[in-house]
C-alpha cells in the first residue's frame, strides 16, 4: 500500500470506478480490495485498486460469482501493484471459462428462441414441460433449457 498521502478516498474510488461506496465496503469485507485507515479511521485505497474494481465489475457483468472473482484475484501478487504481465496471466486463465460460458449462453438463446416461438403446440416435444415436477428430484434450478 502506498503512503496515505498518495492514496485515494472511498468517495474518489467510487466516483472514478462508477461503483457505489457501499459496494466497495462490501468488496473490502470479502477481501477483494483492501484499504488502509487514517488516524481518523477513514479508508484510503491505493490507486491500483481502480483496476481491481474494474476487474470485479467486468467479471460480475459476465455473470461470475464473487467467489470466482476472489479465486482469480488471489493469483495476483500481494504487497505490490500487479504488473501488466500479472493481469495478462489472470486473463489467460479465464479464457476457457469464458468460452464455456459463451457456449452455454448461445445454447440458452437457441433454446429460448425455439421455446418462445413454439407456442406449445405439442407438449410431448416441449423441452420445459415437466408434468408432476419430475425434474425436482435432480435438484433446484432451471436446468431443462441448459441440458445438452
Legacy VTK file of the C-alpha trace (Angstrom):
# vtk DataFile Version 3.0
C-alpha trace
ASCII
DATASET POLYDATA
POINTS 148 float
0.000 0.000 0.000
1.388 3.437 -0.840
1.746 6.265 1.618
-1.637 7.527 2.717
-0.921 10.857 1.011
-0.717 9.035 -2.359
-3.918 7.050 -1.804
-7.493 7.863 -2.779
-10.591 8.108 -0.602
-13.583 5.818 -0.866
-15.509 8.704 -2.451
-12.846 9.153 -5.128
-12.713 5.408 -5.760
-16.496 5.280 -6.008
-16.666 8.226 -8.410
-13.802 7.075 -10.621
-14.914 3.436 -10.768
-18.653 4.082 -11.040
-19.215 1.788 -8.061
-21.283 2.634 -5.001
-19.322 3.184 -1.803
-21.467 0.517 -0.138
-20.346 -1.994 -2.780
-16.717 -1.012 -2.201
-17.111 -1.584 1.540
-18.702 -4.955 0.760
-15.832 -5.906 -1.564
-13.425 -4.901 1.173
-15.278 -7.050 3.727
-14.808 -10.008 1.359
-11.110 -9.266 0.910
-11.446 -8.426 -2.798
-9.965 -4.967 -2.225
-8.001 -3.525 0.689
-7.722 -0.150 2.330
-5.540 1.402 4.956
-7.015 3.635 7.610
-6.060 7.171 8.528
-5.674 8.301 12.123
-9.343 9.356 11.848
-10.273 5.798 10.712
-11.058 6.875 7.125
-10.381 4.409 4.311
-7.584 5.103 1.830
-7.071 2.952 -1.251
-4.062 2.521 -3.481
-4.748 3.922 -6.950
-4.190 0.411 -8.333
-7.445 -0.566 -6.608
-9.229 1.063 -9.557
-8.031 -1.786 -11.769
-9.189 -4.415 -9.256
-12.632 -2.796 -9.073
-12.802 -2.650 -12.889
-11.978 -6.373 -12.999
-14.645 -7.145 -10.382
-17.242 -5.142 -12.329
-16.352 -6.827 -15.627
-16.446 -10.259 -14.024
-19.831 -9.570 -12.438
-21.153 -8.222 -15.755
-20.470 -11.576 -17.411
-22.047 -13.471 -14.539
-19.104 -14.637 -12.475
-19.649 -15.127 -8.771
-17.728 -13.165 -6.174
-16.111 -16.446 -5.097
-14.806 -16.899 -8.654
-13.577 -13.305 -8.641
-11.832 -13.894 -5.306
-10.113 -17.014 -6.640
-8.878 -15.086 -9.672
-7.687 -12.075 -7.690
-5.846 -14.400 -5.288
-3.471 -15.241 -8.164
-2.216 -11.641 -8.227
0.842 -10.713 -6.153
0.255 -9.235 -2.727
2.128 -6.299 -1.317
2.800 -4.729 -4.720
0.850 -3.347 -7.626
0.180 -6.096 -10.201
2.008 -5.640 -13.478
0.598 -5.923 -16.978
2.043 -9.464 -17.093
0.205 -10.352 -13.860
-3.108 -9.169 -15.315
-2.369 -10.970 -18.605
-1.741 -14.236 -16.744
-5.040 -13.805 -14.898
-6.846 -13.120 -18.202
-5.334 -16.145 -19.887
-6.592 -18.313 -17.053
-10.149 -17.185 -17.754
-10.159 -17.932 -21.492
-11.557 -21.481 -21.213
-14.086 -20.428 -18.593
-15.355 -17.578 -20.782
-15.525 -19.807 -23.863
-17.625 -22.328 -21.894
-19.912 -19.557 -20.694
-20.363 -18.217 -24.236
-21.326 -21.713 -25.469
-23.902 -22.055 -22.649
-25.398 -18.642 -23.402
-25.627 -19.452 -27.120
-27.407 -22.748 -26.306
-29.792 -20.889 -23.992
-30.531 -18.288 -26.672
-31.324 -21.016 -29.196
-33.444 -22.966 -26.722
-35.378 -19.890 -25.613
-35.992 -18.798 -29.179
-37.316 -22.247 -30.049
-39.332 -22.437 -26.830
-40.899 -18.990 -27.103
-41.645 -19.489 -30.775
-43.162 -22.966 -30.447
-46.479 -21.904 -28.940
-46.514 -25.251 -27.085
-48.463 -26.940 -29.840
-47.076 -30.302 -28.709
-46.405 -30.871 -25.037
-44.816 -34.237 -25.902
-41.856 -32.452 -27.521
-41.675 -29.395 -25.266
-38.205 -29.007 -23.676
-39.541 -27.471 -20.488
-42.740 -29.463 -19.959
-42.377 -31.050 -16.532
-45.528 -32.936 -15.531
-45.708 -33.919 -11.850
-42.489 -31.930 -11.208
-40.297 -34.961 -12.027
-37.251 -32.750 -12.548
-37.316 -31.641 -8.887
-35.617 -34.916 -7.904
-32.476 -33.685 -9.705
-32.120 -30.536 -7.575
-33.066 -26.903 -7.671
-32.812 -24.574 -10.638
-33.920 -24.227 -14.227
-31.907 -26.999 -15.812
-34.072 -28.167 -18.690
-33.039 -25.391 -21.049
-29.340 -25.984 -20.322
-29.330 -29.733 -20.951
-27.239 -30.827 -23.899
LINES 1 149
148 0 1 2 3 4 5 6 7 8 9 10 11 12 13 14 15 16 17 18 19 20 21 22 23 24 25 26 27 28 29 30 31 32 33 34 35 36 37 38 39 40 41 42 43 44 45 46 47 48 49 50 51 52 53 54 55 56 57 58 59 60 61 62 63 64 65 66 67 68 69 70 71 72 73 74 75 76 77 78 79 80 81 82 83 84 85 86 87 88 89 90 91 92 93 94 95 96 97 98 99 100 101 102 103 104 105 106 107 108 109 110 111 112 113 114 115 116 117 118 119 120 121 122 123 124 125 126 127 128 129 130 131 132 133 134 135 136 137 138 139 140 141 142 143 144 145 146 147
